[in-house]
Amino acid sequence: MATEKTAEQLVELLKSVLDAMMRNVFTLQDQGERMLNLMIDQGVIVQQEGRRMLSAWLATTRKAGDQYAGMIRRYIQTFRENLSPAPESRPAGKKRRDS
């Protein structure tokens, strides 16, 4: 039982570390996006085609970040499920008969 509790605590620690990392990454992404949009809006150097390209790039990076976060959430859930004890499908002492 102690190992099951330790495993669950490790999963929770992993989850909290990854959640904190993702919050920080998305905060940096939001700040960078705002800064870039401000530079695009106020700058006269970037022409219309460049603005469209940068906007498409920002949308792509946002989508990739969201996909990565979803993948991490699924990874943690799968990891948690694999650590949980498997339910006993057969009564104790019964051996499987091969057909």
C-alpha positions, -999 to +999 in steps of 0.1 A: +000+000+000+028+024+008+042+020-028+008+028-043+005+059-022+041+070-031+034+063-068+002+085-066+022+113-049+048+111-076+021+114-103+007+144-085+041+160-082+047+154-119+013+169-127+019+200-106+054+205-121+041+202-157+011+224-149+034+251-136+057+247-166+028+250-190+014+281-172+048+298-175+052+288-212+017+301-220+023+333-201+056+339-220+038+331-252+010+356-244+034+384-235+055+377-266+024+377-288+012+410-273+046+426-278+048+414-314+013+426-322+022+460-307+053+462-329+033+452-359+006+477-353+029+506-345+056+498-369+058+511-404+086+487-414+064+456-416+043+456-447+009+440-451+023+406-463+047+405-434+018+412-410-002+383-424+027+360-422+034+369-385-003+366-376-004+331-392+028+322-374+013+333-341-018+313-347+003+282-356+024+285-324-007+289-303-023+258-318+009+238-313+011+249-277-025+239-271-019+205-287+012+200-266-007+208-234-034+183-244-008+157-250+008+163-216-026+160-199-033+127-217+002+114-208-004+122-171-038+105-172-024+074-189+005+073-164-019+076-135-041+048-149-011+025-154+000+030-118-033+022-103-037-014-093-055-036-118-088-050-107-088-087-100-109-103-127-104-139-113-109-151-078-077-157-058-063-192-063-081-198-096-058-205-125-066-196-161-075-225-183-061-225-218-086-233-245 
